[in-house]
Each structure stands twice: as C-alpha cells, then as structure tokens.
Amino acid sequence: ALFFCFCIFFLATERKEEASAAENPSRGPQGKPGERSSILYSAGQFFFEYLVVVSLKKTPDGRYEPKITYQFPKRENLLKGQKEEEERLLQAIPLFCFPDGNNWAPVTEFTSETFSFVLTNVDGSRKIGYCRRLLPSGRGVRLPEVFCIISCLGCFGLFSKILDEVEKRRQISMAVIYPFMQGLRESPFPAPGKTVTIKSFIPESGTELIELTRPVDAHLEHVEFQALLQRLSPHLILHIFASAVLERRLIFLAEELSVLSQCIHAVAALLYPFTWAHTYIPVVPECLLDTVCCPTPFMVGIQMRHLERVLDQPMEEALIVDLCEGKMLRVVGDEEEILPIKLQNEMLTSLNRHNNNNNVHTSEQVNALVSEAFVQFFVRMVGHYASHIKWSKNGSGTFQERAFCKAIASKTNRKFVKKFVKTNMFSLFIEEAEKSRIPQEGKW
C-alpha cells in the first residue's frame, strides 16, 4: 500500500501521462506537468479542500501508527474516480504528518511546530498540506496530534495564521474549530494584497473578527528566504541554486520539520519564473527514504536522524546539504563553475548586502530583495527568449534554440545557457510561451 501511495503522489512531474480527468468531470482545474499553475495563486478559490486531524494510535506490537481521526468536510456522492483519488489522498496524509516514524511515547510537554508538505499527482498537479503538530490540552502524559489543512493554494504565512486560530480553539474544544473552518470554507480566497474577514464565535470571548491578508507579491507568498539565509552562507546558497538550475539531485538535512519545509520551499522559489518540475518532497517520511535511490532529479528533505541510512543508500551523484551545521556533506565538485563567474559574484554581493542590511526588517522585504537578485540573473541569461520565437500564420510559435544561444555575446554565459536550455524547467516554460503571442514578461 505504501508503494502504491508513493507511486500515485510522488512520481516526478516530468511523467506526462494523461490524468483521470475524463472520469472526474467535476474536479477543479489541474496544472499541467511542471507548470506553475495559476490556481495556486488565483483569487476566489476555496481556501482549503480538507481539514484533518491525525492522531497516533497504538498497534498490537506497542508502537504507534498515525491515523486520521477527524475529517472536515465529509464528502458524499463522489464519482468513482473522485472517491478513489480521495482515498489515495487520505491514505498519504498521515505519513507526512508524522514522517518521523512510529517510535513515539506519551509526553507532558511538547512545543508545537508548523511545517508543510507537498503531494504531487501523476498529472503534475500539487496539493499542499499545512500542518500544526501540538499537544492536546489536558493533564498527564499525552500524545501529540497534527491538524493538517489540505489546499491547492500556496500561501504559507496565511495558513500559519489560520493554524494559530485552530490551535487556540483546540485548547478550548474540538467543537469550536468546526464553525471557524466552515466560515473559512465559505469565504473566497482573497486577491494579492487584499484581506478577507472571518467572523468566529468563541465561548467566553464572544464574536471575533479574524483578518487574513494575502501578500501583494503572489509568487513569494509561500516563501521565507530568511530561513535559508539564517542557516546557509550566500556562497553555499549559490552552489545549491546552481545545482537546482541544472536539475540535479538535492538532499537537505535538518531535524526540525519546519526548517526542512521552509528551506526547501525557499530553494524552489529561487528558480522563479521557472518551476522545479521533478520529484519534490520537502519532508520525506521514514518509510520512503529509498527515494534517494531515484535516478531522476529530486529535491527532498530528510530528518538528520536518518543521515546514516541515507548515506548507506546506493544513490547516484547528489548534493547533500546539512542545514543544522550550514555545510555541504556531499558535492559533485563543479558547483563553483556552473554559473558564469561575473554574474555569480554580482549575486554574491547582492546576497551579502541583503544579509547584512540592518535596515531590512520584514520578511516581505527580504523576500523581495533576494528574489530580485535571482530574477535578474535569469533576465540577463535568457530574457531575450521572446524575440527568438517564430510565429506561424495560425498563431503557433516555434522556439529557435540555436539562434537564441548564438545571440549571447559572452562565451561563459553562452556555455551556461546551452546547458540550461536542455532542462525540463526551461522546456516547460518555452512550451507555454509558444502557445501565446503575449510574452511571459509579466512573470519576470
């Protein structure tokens, strides 16, 4: 069952099999493989698909197994294909809410933590799980539980605030959570920079008005670059970026689930306006550690306690990053030479400036400044792509790769671009550009 679950949700998105849309006519719009789907950021969508509570249940051998003990909403009258998809989704969720394995013991104290995971379907569409792991209120020893919100919408900061409200209500009663989530579900997802207000009644406190504001810059709303800058030097961040740009295998190690998910989302965001289109698992469950044996590109996060098991796996060349110590445990060896040295130095200067800039206070400012440095890299390297798409009379475009590369005057820049144009992320970007006469400049 675990292998089946893995195949359904974590096949690399370069697999372009036809999805089961024909038998699921009422499903929402799905993204194309590897595409930065617009539904992740579009206003008016449901905030979430499900809220589930995952609890640890004791097995006959004395260990604990994560199980869904609460689900909202309950879906009825689903078509066969929809029901099968829901069952696969609900089967996968517990693994990612408790990826640490099942060696747990009841405790009296537990610091709540927030993290997220990504489920990638075979058609390339992605669902995000936003998790708050906490200890239920009460006396004596207890086991932690996870409140998990499943959504197609990428906005970590906003969902963290929602989970704050869920946790506050959990300390009162599970019954107080339901009307809040129902009110949230009935509210439209706001447009960038806009606010939605949720009314919620709490016993002894009365009616509260909860304001949920979406960041102005939609492509950065699932990102916290500060988390990356706090753990890795700008020099190492550039090595990781260079490896990601060439779609290599990347393994990140940390003990805290929140650190893993924050840092991996940040690395993936450095690629904007391109999208990581391969296996992407910010937190790998213990039972799926053999993911690192995959011969295709991947970007995964693994808890530090599994380091020895990871190193013992028969894996191909991979970059292994220790987020605890801020160092590389394994490299390919050419990371310093991938990016053109002049642009690499400019980006390094920019990152060091942002890292040491005491005038930058908010995470939004850090996000904007860091993102700009990497977007400018792509503009300098491949920003001329639109002028090398040849349009036919019927409106379809054909990218002229050879002319595109020849147009680059710098030999070092051209050497890099010749490798980059062969990547899946560039191909998918160009495929979208060839479908429209409107250049994708708005993405930059």
N, C-alpha and C positions, 0 to 999 in steps of 0.2 A: 504493500500500500504506500509506503514511504517513497519507493522508487517511482511509482505511478504519479504520486503527488509532485515529485521533483520534475518529472518529465513534463507535466502539464504547465507548471508555473515558472520553471527556470531554464527552459531551453533558450539558448542565445537567440536574441531577436533577429539575427540575420536569417533564421529559418523563415521562409515566406510561404508556408502552407496556407491554404485558404482557411479562414476561420469558419466557425459553425454559424455564420450569420443567417444562412438560409433557414435553419431550423429555430433561430432565435430572433424573430422579426421585431420583437418589442424591446430588444436590448438597446441601450444608449449607443451613440456613435462611438466607434472604436478608432484608435490611432493606427496609422499604417506602421509596418515594421520599422523601428528605429526613428520614427518621426516624433518631433517634439509636439505632441498632439495638442491642438488648440483647446480641447475640452479640459485639459489640466488647468487652464487659466481663464476659461470663459465665465462670464457672469450669468446669473440666473439658474445655474445648475443646482441640484440638491447638494447641501453641504456634505452629506455622507450617505453611504449605502447601508451600513450596519454599525451598530454598537454592540460589541460582545464583551462578556466577562469571562476570562479564562482563569480557572482555579486549578489547584493541584490536588489530585485525588490519589489516595493510597492504593497501591496494587497489592496483589497477594504476596509478592516477594518482599514487601516492606518498602518499596521505592515509591516515588510519586510521579504521576503522569498528568500533564496538562490537559484539561477538558473544558469545553465551552459549557458554562453553567447558566448563561443568560444571553438572550439574543433579542435585539430590537432593530427594526421591526421583524415580526414573523411574516414570511412570505407565503401566500396561498395562491392556488390556481395558476401555478407556474407551468409553462410548457415543458415538455420532456427535456429539451436541450438546456433550458434555463435551470431546471431543477438539478440536472447533472452538474452544471457549472457551479451552482450554489453549493452543492455537496463537496465538490473539489476544493472550493474556496474555504469552506468551514473546516475541512479536514486539514488544510495547510496552516491556518491561522495559529492554532495552539503551539505548533513547533517554533514559530517565530516570536511568540510572546514569552516563551521560556526556552530560548535557544541554548541555555547553559547546560542542558541535560536534565536528568531527574534525580540527582543527588541533593535533595533538599531536606531540611529539618525545620520544625516549627520554631519561631523566634518571638521575642517580646518587643524587639526594636528592629526597624528596617527603614532606611532612608529611601523615600520614593524617588523614582527616576523616570525620565521621559526619553523615549527613543522612537525610531520609526523603521519600518522595513518596506520593501517593495516586492510585489508579486507581479511577475511578467508572464502574460499568457502567450500561447504559441503564435498568436497573430501580432504580437508586439505591443498590445495594449497593456497598460500598467495600472495596478491599484496600489495605493499607499496605505499602510497600517500605521496609525499614530497610537502609541502605547504609553500608558502611565502604570507603572508597577508600584504597588503600595501595600501597606499592611492594613487590613480592615480594623476599624475601631473595636475596642473590647479589652478584656483583661486576660492575663495569662498568655501562654505561647500560642501563636497563630501562624498560619502560612500566608505568604504574600499572594496577591491576585493581580491580574492585569486587566485594565479597562482598555479596550482596543477599538478605535474608530477606523473603519474601512472607507476610503474615499477615492474617487478618481481625481480629486483636486489637490494640487501641490502647494501647500502653504503652512510650513511647519510652525511658524510663530503664532498664527491664528489658531491652529488646532491645539497648540500648547496651552493657550488661554482657555479654550473650551475644556481641556482636560483638567485645568485648575478648578473650573466650576464643577466638573464631575467629581473630583476628589473632595471638594468642600461639601458637596451634597452626600457623598458616600459616608462621611463621618456622622451624618445625621441618620440617614436611612436610604436603602436602595430605592424605596418608593418615591423619594424626592427627585431622583435622577430622571425618571421617565417623563414627567411633564416638561422638564427643561429640554431634553433631547427631542421631544415631539415638537416643541416650539421652534427649535433649531431646524428640524427637518422641514417645517412648513415655511421657513424663511429662504429667500433666494440668496445664492452666493453673490456677494457684492462685486461691483466692478473695481478695478485697481484704484486705490486712493479713497474709495467710498466706505461707508460704515453701515452696518445693519444692527438694529437694536432688538434684543430678545427680552421679553417680559418673563419673569420667573418668580414664582411664589416659594418662599422658604418659611416653614413654621417658626414662629417667634421672631422672625425678621421682617415678615411682610413681603410685598412685591418688590423685586429688584429689577432694575433695567441694566442689562449687560450689553455693552457696546463692543462689537467686533469689527475692527478696521483692517482692511486689506492694504498691503504696501502699494505705493504708487508704481514701482517698477516690478511688473508681474514676473519677469524671469528670475528675479532674485528672492522671491518670497519663500522659497524652500531652502534657503541657504544661510549659513553662518560662517563667513570666511574667517572671522576672528578665532573660531575654534581651531582652524588649521594653523593660523599664524601663531597661536599660543603654544603649539606643540612641535612645529617644524620650522626650521630656518627658511628664509626665502630661497636660498640656494637649493635646498632639498625639494622645496615645492616646485621649482622649475624642472628638476630632474623627473619628478613624478608627472608633471604636465607633459614633458617631452615624451615619456613612455606612453601616457594615455593618448596623446595625439597620434602616435603610430599604432595604437590599438594593441598594446602588449598585455600580458597578464600581470595584474596588480593585486597584491595581498596586503591588507592593513591589519595590524595587530594592536589591540588595547583590551583592557579588562572591562571597562565600563561600556555598556551598550550605547549610552548616549554619545560617548566620544566617537565610537565607530560610526554610528549613523550620521552624526554631524559632519565628521571629516570626509567621509566618502561622498556625501551629497555635495560638499564644497568642491571636491576634486572634479566631480562630474560637471559641476556648474562652470568650472574654468574653461570648459570646451565650447561654451556658448559663442556663436549661434549654432554650433554643431551639437550633435547629441550622441552620447555613448550608446551604441546600438548592439551591444553584446550582453552576455550574462552579467547581471548586476544585482548583487546580494549584499546590502550594507551590513547585515548581521546573519552569518551562516549558522544554522542550528548544528549542534554537535553531531547529529546523525547524518549530516550531509557534508562532512568535512572532506570527503573524497572529491568534492567539486574542484579542488586544486589540481586534480589529475587531468582536468579537461584540457584537450589540446588546442582549443579555440580561445580567443581573448576573453578575459573576465576581469571584473573589478569586485572584490569581495572583502568583507570584514570578518575577522575571526578573533575570538577572545584569547588573550595572552596565555591562559592556562592550557591551551591546545597547541602551543608552539612546537613542542617535540613531535607530536603526531603529524603536524603539518610538514615539518622538515623531513620526516621519515617517508612521506608520500613520494611516489615516483613521478614527480612533476617536471614539466619542461621549463625552459628559462622563464623566470618570473622576478619581478621587483617585489621584495618583501620589506614593508615599512613598519618600524616599531614606533607607535605613537606615544608610548609611555616614556621612552628614553629620547625620542626625537632623532632617530637614526635609521639608516638602512641596514637590514640584516643580510640581504642578498641583492646583488645588482647584476645587470647584464654586462656592464663595463663601458658602454659607449654613451651613457646618458649625457655626459658633458658635451658631446659632439653632435647631438641630434639637431638642436636649434641653432640657427645662424648666430655666431658669436656676438655680432654687433647688437642685434635685437635682444639677445639673451641678456647682455649687460644693461641695456636700457630697461628691460623688465625687472631686473635685479635691483637697479637703482630705484625704480618706482615702488617696488615692494618694500624695500628697506625704508623708504621715505614714509610710506603709509604705516609701517610697523612702528616707527619711532615718532610719529606725528602726535604730539600730545594734544593738539587742537581737535583731533578727531575723537568724538565722544560716543556717538551712537553706532550700533551695529549696521544701521542702514547706510551711514556714511562710509564705513569701512567696506561694506559690500559694493557700493557704487564705485569707489576708488579702485579696489582690487579688480573688479570686473572690467573696468575701463582699460586697465593695463593689458589684459589678455585679449579683449575685443580688438584693441588697436593692433596687436600682433597679427591677428587674422586679417584685419583690413590691409595692413602693409603687405602681407604674404599673398592673399588670394582675393582681395577686394575688387580686383578687375574682372572677376569671372563673368559678370553680366554682359560685358562687351564682347565676349567670346562664345555667346550662344547664337547660333544661326537659326533664323526663323523661316519656316516654310509658309506657303500661302494658306495652308489650312490651319495655321496658328500653332503648330507644334514646333518645339525648339530642339536643336541638337548642339550639345556642348563640343566645342573644338578644343580638345585637350592639348594637342600638340602646339597649336598657335598660342594657347593660354600660357603654357610653360615657356615658350620661346620669347614671350613678351616681357619676361622678367630679366632685367639687365644684370643683376648681381648673380654671379655663379654660385655663391654659397646659398643664396635664397632659392635659386632655381633647383639646386640639389635637394633641398628640403622639400620643396613643393612637389617635385617628381615622385617622392615617396608618399606625401600626404594625399595626392590625388588618387592613389590606389586604395585608400582606406574606405571602409564601409560608410563611415560618417560623412565623408566628402561626397561619395556617390549618391547617398540618400538626399543630401542637401541639393545636389545638382539635379537629381530626378525631379524634385519639387520645383526647382527654378525653370526647368524645361517645359513644365506644364502651364506656366503663366508668363505673359509678356511683361508683367509688373515685376521689376527686380526685387529681390528679397532685402533691399537696403534697409527697410524698417527693422529687420532683425538685428542689424549691426548697431 
